[in-house]
Amino acid sequence: MNGEFNAAVHALVCMSHKGSLLSSEALAANICTNPARVRKIMAKLKSAGVVTSKEGPEGGYSAALPADKITLALVAQAVDARFITPGWHSGDVDMKCLIASGMAGLLDEVYGRMDALSQGYLANITIADLEGRIFGQAAE
């Protein structure tokens, strides 16, 4: 799982619900992380056109799109999240044994396809859906 993805989704639901500019400090307090981490994540979301920002003492972040248009797949893409990745590769590509030299590549392909399926699933869930579930509203 990707921590940046979790924090980004949390921040977007919070911004959607509050409906106003939120500082990195306010977001960090709600997410239970530090403001520097929030700013790093918000920079990625801003580059992807998901959030806007205003600088200065009265500044902060807000969603650039309606909550029902921000899919979790869009968020994942913005923060370059991968959900299924190998933590370790068996074998060695330089070994003469075909199993030892080929297994890592084959499993990388399997993991890549599984990750693509995850991304497809996330394309059907929006920030508005999550906000509605938190506050007991049925998704439209």
N, C-alpha and C positions, 0 to 999 in steps of 0.2 A: 504494500500500500504506500501511497505517496503522501507525506505529511503536508506538502505544499498544496496538493489538491484538497485535502481535508480543510485546511485553513482558508483557502480561497472560497470554497463552497460555504463555509461557516460565515465568512465576511460578507459574501453576497446576500445570503439570507438575512443577515443582520441589517445590511444597508437597505434591502428591499422593505423590510418591516418598519424600520425607523423612518424611511422616506426623506432623510436629510443627509447633509454632509456629515461624515464621521471621520474623526482624526485617526491616525494610526494608533495612538494611545488608547482611544475608546474601543477600537476594534480589537487591539491586543488584549485589553482587559476582558472583553467578552469571550475571545477565543482561548484565553489563558496561555498566551505566549508573549513574546516581547515585541515592541513597536518596530524595531529594526527588521525583524523577520516579516512583519506585516508589510512594511514599505517595500521590501524585496519582492514579495508576492504581488502586491498592488502594481508595481512597475511592469511585471509580466502581463497582468490583466489589462493594464492601460495600453501597452504595446499591441495587444490583441484587439483593442477597441471595446473591451467589456466594461471597463470603468473609466471615469474621468476624475481629474483631481484639480483642486484649487490650492495654491500655495498661500502661505502666510498664517498669521495667528488665528484667523477665522476659517482656515482652509480645512481640507479633508478629502475624502473620497465619496463618490456616489456611482451608482450603476449607470452605464451609458445606454443600456437597452432595457426594455421592460422585462420584468422577472419571468414572464411567460415566454420570452424569446431567448433566454439564456439557458441553454441545455448544459447538462453536466459534461457532455462530450466537448462542447466549446470550452468549458473551463479546463478540462483535462488537456486539451490541445494547447491552451494558452500557457499552462504551467509545465508543459511537456511531461505529463504524468504517464507512467507505464504501470499497469496493474499486475501483469504477470511477466516476471522476468526471472531468469535463473540466477540463483545466488552463488552458484558454483558450477563449473564444467568438469565433467569426468573425462578421462582419457587425455590424449595429447595429439594434436594434429600432425606432429612430426614422427609419430610411431608408424611402423610398417603394418601393424595390425589394422585392418579396415574398420573394425569395431571401435578400437581405441582412437583412431584418427578421425572417424566420421560421426561419432555419437553426438558430440557437442553441437555440431552444425545442424544435425537432424532435430535435436531437441530445441535449439533456438528457433527453428521454423515452427515447431509445434507451439512453443510459447508465444511467438509472434502472432500466430493465428488465433490463439486463445485471447490475447490482448485485443486484437481487432474485434472479436466478438464482444468483449467487455465494452469497447468504445461504442459499438452499435447499440448495446443496451442503454448506455448513458445518453444516447441521442434522444431517447424517449422520456427523459426525466428533466424537468426544468426547476429553476430556483423557486418559481411560484408553486410548483407541486410540493416541494419540501416545506416551504413556508406554510402552505395550507395544511399539511399533515401536522406540523408543530402546533398550529393554532386551531386544529379540529375542523378545518374547512375541507369539504370535498373538492378534489381537483376537477377543473372544468374540462 
